[in-house]
Amino acid sequence: MLDVRDLHAYYGKSHILQGVDLEVHDREIVSILGRNGVGRSTTLKAIMGDVPPQGAITFKGRPIAGLSSYAIAQLGIGYVPENRDIFGSLTVEQNLVLGVKAGRSARRWSMDDTYRLFPVLRERRDVPAGILSGGEQQMLTICRTLMGDPDLIMIDEPTEGLAPQAVERIAELLRNIAERGISILLVEQKLTIALRISHRLYVMGHGRIVFEGSPQDLRANQSVRQTWLEV
């Protein structure tokens, strides 16, 4: 599905990504873990074209490094940034409609799917999205991206700042997405959630991948957890 090799990225003269290798297969949930500032969010931005990438990025067999963000989205990659970028003055349903890509008749995710999984969004379909709680806004942002029927969705810190109950709903949504055949590349700070829902995990440190393995592998590797994850 997605293959990234020797990925480098810069902010000015700062060398942020220093040769990142990773891959995401069909129907996988893959998490990128690590402390703040190690390059996790920059990795997603470089894949999406928001930060100029250097290296090889292949999606469904096609090189995408250097393409515009719009072109990458049209190929089937959805991106949910960490700032919950909703349109606060528009209604919940208007936000969802904005995610629909023209010309796609058969989609794996519909308005009814969103409302069935999150009845609160149905109840508030006609209210401005800006008055939703943080957890509801995060659900809306993810579901709006899904309305575009991506094959891969990249999600940056979806549980940041949310109450425990909202975190569980987000975890439920991510599992539901994968069950529908949509791959997920997730940047997550909460180790317990990532270990529970991921098929594979990467740990980043200083702009590089320092660990790759299964949740079971990471649980067994105390050295990696202490050096790169635990504060």
C-alpha positions as CSV (number, residue, x, y, z in Angstrom):
1,M,0.0,0.0,0.0
2,L,2.5,2.6,1.2
3,D,6.3,2.3,1.1
4,V,8.6,5.0,2.3
5,R,12.4,4.7,1.9
6,D,15.2,7.0,3.0
7,L,12.9,9.9,3.7
8,H,14.5,13.2,4.6
9,A,12.8,16.6,5.3
10,Y,14.0,20.0,6.5
11,Y,12.5,23.1,8.1
12,G,14.9,25.7,6.9
13,K,18.4,24.4,7.8
14,S,17.0,22.0,10.5
15,H,17.3,18.4,9.3
16,I,14.2,16.9,10.8
17,L,13.8,13.5,9.1
18,Q,17.0,11.7,8.6
19,G,16.4,8.6,6.5
20,V,13.0,7.3,7.6
21,D,11.9,3.9,6.3
22,L,8.4,2.6,6.9
23,E,5.6,0.7,5.2
24,V,1.8,0.2,5.6
25,H,0.1,-2.9,4.2
26,D,-3.6,-3.4,3.2
27,R,-6.0,-3.3,6.1
28,E,-3.2,-2.5,8.6
29,I,-3.2,-0.1,11.5
30,V,0.4,1.1,11.9
31,S,1.4,3.5,14.7
32,I,4.3,5.8,14.9
33,L,5.4,6.4,18.5
34,G,8.0,8.7,20.1
35,R,8.5,11.7,22.2
36,N,7.4,15.2,21.0
37,G,9.8,16.8,18.5
38,V,11.3,13.6,17.0
39,G,9.6,14.0,13.6
40,R,6.4,11.9,13.8
41,S,4.1,14.7,12.5
42,T,6.7,15.8,9.9
43,T,6.7,12.3,8.5
44,L,3.0,12.5,7.8
45,K,3.3,16.0,6.3
46,A,6.2,14.9,4.1
47,I,4.2,11.9,2.8
48,M,1.2,14.2,2.1
49,G,3.4,16.8,0.4
50,D,2.8,19.5,3.0
51,V,6.6,19.5,3.7
52,P,9.0,19.0,0.7
53,P,10.2,15.4,0.9
54,Q,13.5,13.9,-0.2
55,G,13.5,10.2,-0.8
56,A,11.2,7.6,-2.2
57,I,7.5,7.5,-1.4
58,T,5.4,4.9,-3.2
59,F,1.6,4.5,-2.9
60,K,-0.1,1.6,-4.5
61,G,3.0,1.1,-6.7
62,R,3.1,4.8,-7.8
63,P,5.8,7.3,-6.8
64,I,4.2,10.3,-5.1
65,A,7.1,12.2,-3.7
66,G,7.0,15.7,-5.1
67,L,3.3,15.7,-6.0
68,S,0.9,18.3,-4.7
69,S,-1.2,17.5,-1.6
70,Y,-4.3,17.7,-3.8
71,A,-3.0,15.2,-6.2
72,I,-1.9,12.8,-3.4
73,A,-5.4,13.1,-1.9
74,Q,-7.0,12.3,-5.2
75,L,-4.9,9.1,-5.4
76,G,-6.5,7.9,-2.2
77,I,-4.6,9.1,0.8
78,G,-6.7,10.9,3.5
79,Y,-5.0,13.1,6.1
80,V,-6.3,14.2,9.5
81,P,-4.0,16.9,11.0
82,E,-3.6,17.3,14.8
83,N,-5.4,20.6,14.9
84,R,-9.0,19.2,14.2
85,D,-9.3,21.4,11.2
86,I,-13.1,21.7,11.1
87,F,-15.3,24.5,9.7
88,G,-16.8,25.8,12.9
89,S,-19.5,28.0,11.4
90,L,-20.8,25.2,9.1
91,T,-23.1,22.5,10.4
92,V,-22.0,19.0,11.2
93,E,-23.6,17.7,8.0
94,Q,-22.1,20.4,5.9
95,N,-18.6,19.5,7.2
96,L,-19.3,15.9,6.2
97,V,-20.5,16.8,2.7
98,L,-17.3,18.8,2.1
99,G,-15.3,15.5,2.4
100,V,-17.1,13.8,-0.5
101,K,-14.9,13.6,-3.6
102,A,-16.8,14.2,-6.9
103,G,-17.1,11.2,-9.3
104,R,-17.1,8.4,-6.7
105,S,-20.3,6.5,-6.8
106,A,-19.4,3.5,-4.6
107,R,-17.9,4.4,-1.3
108,R,-16.9,2.3,1.7
109,W,-18.0,5.0,4.1
110,S,-21.3,6.9,3.9
111,M,-23.2,9.5,5.9
112,D,-25.4,6.8,7.3
113,D,-22.3,4.9,8.5
114,T,-21.1,8.0,10.4
115,Y,-24.5,8.6,12.0
116,R,-25.0,5.0,12.9
117,L,-21.6,4.8,14.7
118,F,-21.9,8.2,16.3
119,P,-25.6,9.0,17.0
120,V,-24.6,12.2,18.6
121,L,-23.5,13.5,15.2
122,R,-26.9,12.7,13.8
123,E,-28.5,14.5,16.7
124,R,-26.4,17.5,16.0
125,R,-26.3,17.3,12.2
126,D,-27.9,20.8,11.9
127,V,-25.8,22.6,14.5
128,P,-22.5,24.5,14.0
129,A,-19.6,22.2,14.3
130,G,-17.8,24.7,16.4
131,I,-20.0,24.0,19.4
132,L,-19.1,20.3,19.5
133,S,-16.9,18.9,22.3
134,G,-13.3,18.2,21.5
135,G,-14.0,14.5,21.2
136,E,-17.0,15.1,18.9
137,Q,-14.9,17.4,16.7
138,Q,-12.2,14.8,16.4
139,M,-14.8,12.2,15.3
140,L,-16.2,14.7,12.8
141,T,-12.8,15.4,11.4
142,I,-12.0,11.7,10.9
143,C,-15.4,10.9,9.4
144,R,-15.2,13.9,7.0
145,T,-11.9,12.5,5.7
146,L,-13.5,9.1,5.3
147,M,-16.3,10.6,3.2
148,G,-13.7,11.0,0.5
149,D,-13.2,7.1,0.5
150,P,-9.4,7.0,1.0
151,D,-7.5,3.7,0.7
152,L,-5.1,4.9,3.4
153,I,-5.9,7.5,6.1
154,M,-3.1,9.2,8.1
155,I,-4.2,10.5,11.5
156,D,-2.1,12.7,13.7
157,E,-2.6,12.6,17.5
158,P,-6.4,11.8,17.4
159,T,-6.7,11.3,21.2
160,E,-4.7,14.3,22.3
161,G,-6.5,16.2,25.1
162,L,-9.6,14.0,25.1
163,A,-11.4,12.5,28.1
164,P,-11.0,8.8,28.6
165,Q,-14.5,8.0,27.3
166,A,-13.8,10.0,24.1
167,V,-10.5,8.2,23.7
168,E,-12.3,4.8,23.7
169,R,-14.7,6.0,21.0
170,I,-11.8,7.1,18.8
171,A,-10.1,3.7,19.3
172,E,-13.4,2.0,18.4
173,L,-13.7,4.2,15.2
174,L,-10.1,3.3,14.2
175,R,-10.8,-0.4,14.5
176,N,-14.0,0.0,12.5
177,I,-12.1,1.9,9.7
178,A,-9.6,-1.0,9.4
179,E,-12.3,-3.6,9.3
180,R,-13.8,-1.8,6.2
181,G,-10.5,-2.3,4.4
182,I,-9.0,1.1,4.9
183,S,-5.3,1.2,6.0
184,I,-4.3,3.6,8.8
185,L,-1.0,5.3,9.6
186,L,-1.4,6.7,13.1
187,V,0.7,9.1,15.1
188,E,-0.2,8.5,18.7
189,Q,1.1,9.6,22.1
190,K,-0.8,7.1,24.2
191,L,1.2,3.9,24.3
192,T,-1.7,1.8,25.7
193,I,-4.0,2.7,22.9
194,A,-1.4,2.1,20.2
195,L,-0.5,-1.3,21.7
196,R,-4.1,-2.3,21.8
197,I,-5.2,-1.4,18.2
198,S,-2.1,-1.6,16.1
199,H,-0.9,-4.5,13.9
200,R,2.7,-3.0,13.8
201,L,4.5,-0.1,15.4
202,Y,7.4,2.1,14.7
203,V,9.3,4.1,17.3
204,M,11.0,7.3,16.2
205,G,14.0,9.0,17.8
206,H,15.9,12.0,16.5
207,G,14.4,11.9,13.1
208,R,15.0,8.1,12.5
209,I,13.1,4.9,13.1
210,V,14.7,3.2,16.1
211,F,12.3,0.3,16.4
212,E,9.9,-1.7,14.2
213,G,7.8,-4.6,15.4
214,S,4.5,-5.9,16.7
215,P,2.8,-4.8,19.9
216,Q,4.1,-8.0,21.5
217,D,7.7,-7.1,20.4
218,L,7.5,-3.7,22.0
219,R,6.0,-4.9,25.2
220,A,9.0,-7.3,25.5
221,N,11.6,-4.6,24.7
222,Q,12.0,-2.7,27.9
223,S,15.1,-0.9,26.6
224,V,13.3,0.7,23.7
225,R,10.4,1.8,25.9
226,Q,12.7,3.3,28.5
227,T,15.0,5.0,26.1
228,W,12.6,6.4,23.5
229,L,9.1,6.4,25.0
230,E,9.0,6.7,28.8
231,V,9.6,10.2,30.3
